[in-house]
Amino acid sequence: MTSLAELAQRHARLQQVSGIMTAMKSLSLVETRKLARFIDHQRRMRANIEAAAADFLQFHRATVPTDGAEDAAILVLIGSERGFCGNFNERIVQALARLAPEHGAAPMLVVGRRLGARLGAHAQLRARIDGATVVEEVPQVLRRLVDAVHELRLHSGLGRTALRCLAHDAGGEPVLAQLLPLPGPQGPRRHADPPQLQLSPAAFYGELIGEFLLAALYGQLYDSLAAENHQRLAHMENALERLDQTLARLRLRRNALRQERVVEEIEVMLANAMAFDRPA
């Protein structure tokens, strides 16, 4: 039978775990609020770049180089660096399996240790990149990711290939996004005259692609980190709820044992008193 001391020790350990998980939940909540501000600014920046690209391509589509064939795409997968986020990485793996018939031969770059460990020795995996745990680490991750993309293009001879990214969007759903090449112009021209350029169309397009790629990858990393923290919050809330229920049961058992101890002591005292009261 479990002793009172053992119950007290287990209760104390679970309280410590509850305190740690509460602190982790608070950190995730802070990150989601910071990310909400970053995501809003990033989306506006990307929209501005896309609008500029659309205006440019309306007049100079034929003068810019093509970005490569559809069968030579590089696939970027973004997962989590830390755990305690439920099936966050598993959903990316499941989405990748569904895409296998179409993108199974694409060389892959994986962001996030947890996802990298989950994929293991995948045949198409070319590099694993440590992911961000807080929003301030995203620029460092982006630099490593861009370097890995450039290195893969150079060493694999892929050149101006397509680039796709499989990651959670801000709503928490795994989505395959086409980053490169830029889509062609849609709808009628917004302006009658072409934009005035200080560079040649080809040089301008190259600079534009670089700015767009940075903005697009920033958006993917921010959205994924936001979805990860939202899922971690939900995971922590469920875990804390179960911990609270376990602590409540332990308190009930501990109180019941204390009452049994008190009753036993009273019975012993009464028995001793009755023994002294008996005539010799």
GIGILIN-V103987 format. One record per residue. N is the residue number from 1. RES is the residue in one small letter. PSI is psi in radians with two decimals (* if undefined). Layout:
# GIGILIN-V103987
n = [N	N]
res = [RES	RES]
psi = [PSI	PSI]
This chain:
# GIGILIN-V103987
n = [1	2	3	4	5	6	7	8	9	10	11	12	13	14	15	16	17	18	19	20	21	22	23	24	25	26	27	28	29	30	31	32	33	34	35	36	37	38	39	40	41	42	43	44	45	46	47	48	49	50	51	52	53	54	55	56	57	58	59	60	61	62	63	64	65	66	67	68	69	70	71	72	73	74	75	76	77	78	79	80	81	82	83	84	85	86	87	88	89	90	91	92	93	94	95	96	97	98	99	100	101	102	103	104	105	106	107	108	109	110	111	112	113	114	115	116	117	118	119	120	121	122	123	124	125	126	127	128	129	130	131	132	133	134	135	136	137	138	139	140	141	142	143	144	145	146	147	148	149	150	151	152	153	154	155	156	157	158	159	160	161	162	163	164	165	166	167	168	169	170	171	172	173	174	175	176	177	178	179	180	181	182	183	184	185	186	187	188	189	190	191	192	193	194	195	196	197	198	199	200	201	202	203	204	205	206	207	208	209	210	211	212	213	214	215	216	217	218	219	220	221	222	223	224	225	226	227	228	229	230	231	232	233	234	235	236	237	238	239	240	241	242	243	244	245	246	247	248	249	250	251	252	253	254	255	256	257	258	259	260	261	262	263	264	265	266	267	268	269	270	271	272	273	274	275	276	277	278	279	280]
res = [m	t	s	l	a	e	l	a	q	r	h	a	r	l	q	q	v	s	g	i	m	t	a	m	k	s	l	s	l	v	e	t	r	k	l	a	r	f	i	d	h	q	r	r	m	r	a	n	i	e	a	a	a	a	d	f	l	q	f	h	r	a	t	v	p	t	d	g	a	e	d	a	a	i	l	v	l	i	g	s	e	r	g	f	c	g	n	f	n	e	r	i	v	q	a	l	a	r	l	a	p	e	h	g	a	a	p	m	l	v	v	g	r	r	l	g	a	r	l	g	a	h	a	q	l	r	a	r	i	d	g	a	t	v	v	e	e	v	p	q	v	l	r	r	l	v	d	a	v	h	e	l	r	l	h	s	g	l	g	r	t	a	l	r	c	l	a	h	d	a	g	g	e	p	v	l	a	q	l	l	p	l	p	g	p	q	g	p	r	r	h	a	d	p	p	q	l	q	l	s	p	a	a	f	y	g	e	l	i	g	e	f	l	l	a	a	l	y	g	q	l	y	d	s	l	a	a	e	n	h	q	r	l	a	h	m	e	n	a	l	e	r	l	d	q	t	l	a	r	l	r	l	r	r	n	a	l	r	q	e	r	v	v	e	e	i	e	v	m	l	a	n	a	m	a	f	d	r	p	a]
psi = [2.45	2.28	2.86	-0.68	-0.71	-0.72	-0.71	-0.71	-0.75	-0.68	-0.72	-0.72	-0.76	-0.57	-0.68	-0.77	-0.72	-0.70	-0.73	-0.77	-0.60	-0.71	-0.72	-0.67	-0.73	-0.71	-0.71	-0.65	-0.72	-0.74	-0.71	-0.64	-0.70	-0.74	-0.57	-0.68	-0.76	-0.74	-0.70	-0.82	-0.71	-0.67	-0.66	-0.70	-0.79	-0.71	-0.68	-0.74	-0.72	-0.66	-0.73	-0.70	-0.70	-0.76	-0.73	-0.82	-0.37	-0.55	-0.40	0.43	-0.70	-0.26	-0.12	2.66	2.61	2.81	0.25	2.93	2.74	-0.44	0.08	0.57	2.60	2.37	2.13	2.22	2.28	2.09	-2.63	2.63	-0.55	2.94	-2.67	0.69	0.53	-2.34	0.52	-0.89	-0.59	-0.61	-0.59	-0.74	-0.73	-0.72	-0.67	-0.70	-0.65	-0.49	-0.12	-0.75	-0.53	-0.62	0.31	-0.45	0.01	2.33	2.46	2.51	2.27	2.25	2.19	2.14	-0.69	-0.76	-0.68	-0.73	-0.62	-0.65	-0.43	-2.26	0.95	2.43	-0.56	0.02	2.15	-0.52	2.55	2.34	2.27	2.39	-3.11	2.48	-0.43	2.85	-0.53	-0.32	-0.16	-0.78	-0.66	-0.75	-0.71	-0.75	-0.78	-0.66	-0.79	-0.73	-0.72	-0.68	-0.82	-0.73	-0.71	-0.69	-0.73	-0.84	-0.42	-0.12	0.49	-0.39	-2.31	1.26	2.93	2.73	2.20	2.72	2.21	1.96	2.90	2.39	3.14	-0.40	-0.06	0.24	2.34	2.20	2.37	2.03	2.38	2.02	-0.81	2.51	2.84	2.47	2.66	2.91	2.43	2.39	-3.08	2.85	2.43	-0.39	2.56	-0.53	2.59	2.72	2.53	2.16	2.49	-0.19	2.93	2.70	-0.71	-0.75	-0.73	-0.73	-0.68	-0.74	-0.68	-0.74	-0.76	-0.78	-0.71	-0.73	-0.74	-0.80	-0.73	-0.76	-0.66	-0.83	-0.74	-0.75	-0.73	-0.80	-0.74	-0.75	-0.64	-0.79	-0.67	-0.78	-0.59	-0.75	-0.63	-0.69	-0.84	-0.72	-0.76	-0.71	-0.75	-0.74	-0.73	-0.63	-0.74	-0.66	-0.74	-0.70	-0.71	-0.75	-0.67	-0.73	-0.70	-0.69	-0.69	-0.77	-0.69	-0.74	-0.66	-0.72	-0.70	-0.74	-0.69	-0.70	-0.75	-0.76	-0.75	-0.74	-0.71	-0.72	-0.70	-0.75	-0.75	-0.68	-0.73	-0.71	-0.72	-0.60	-0.65	-0.50	-0.27	2.49	2.56	*]
